[in-house]
Amino acid sequence: SGVLRHDQEYMTWSKVTEVSIERSLGDRLTRTATIRIHSANEHSSFKAMQDVARPVELAEWITKMVSRRQGAVLVDD
């Protein structure tokens, strides 16, 4: 995130409980979205990934990886 700062966050696949996609009108026009990855541990959940291109594709990929690790995960669109 950011131009002057580069921040990264990490969460193990086993902690992911839900993936959600949020789209405003502007997001729909630019074909982007905000993706939130929710964790079993509320203190370590990602806040959000904004302006994600091909958000449905990314959410499906995340769900597939989590499902391989722990079983089904919910995707809210």
SVG drawing of the C-alpha trace seen along z (x, -y; Angstrom):
<svg xmlns="http://www.w3.org/2000/svg" viewBox="-23 -9 32 39">
<polyline fill="none" stroke="black" stroke-width="0.4" points="0.0,0.0 1.1,-3.6 3.8,-5.2 6.4,-6.1 5.6,-3.1 5.2,0.5 3.2,2.5 2.6,6.2 0.4,8.4 0.4,12.2 -2.2,14.6 -2.0,18.4 -4.6,20.2 -5.8,22.1 -7.0,18.8 -9.1,17.5 -12.8,17.8 -14.5,15.6 -13.7,13.6 -15.9,10.6 -16.1,8.4 -17.3,4.8 -18.1,2.7 -19.2,-0.9 -20.6,-2.5 -17.1,-3.9 -15.6,-0.4 -18.1,1.1 -17.2,-1.6 -13.5,-0.9 -14.0,2.9 -12.3,3.0 -13.4,3.8 -12.3,4.0 -11.6,7.4 -11.7,8.2 -10.2,11.4 -11.7,12.3 -9.7,14.3 -10.6,16.6 -8.5,14.2 -10.1,10.8 -6.9,9.0 -5.0,10.3 -7.7,10.0 -6.8,7.9 -8.5,4.5 -8.9,4.5 -7.3,4.7 -8.7,1.8 -8.8,1.2 -8.3,4.9 -8.5,5.7 -10.5,8.9 -11.8,9.2 -14.0,12.2 -11.2,14.1 -8.9,13.3 -11.6,14.2 -12.2,17.5 -8.4,18.2 -8.2,17.4 -11.2,19.6 -9.7,22.4 -6.4,22.2 -8.1,22.1 -10.4,25.0 -7.4,27.1 -6.0,26.3 -9.1,26.5 -12.3,27.1 -15.1,24.8 -15.0,21.0 -17.7,18.4 -17.5,15.9 -19.9,12.9 -20.3,10.8"/>
</svg>
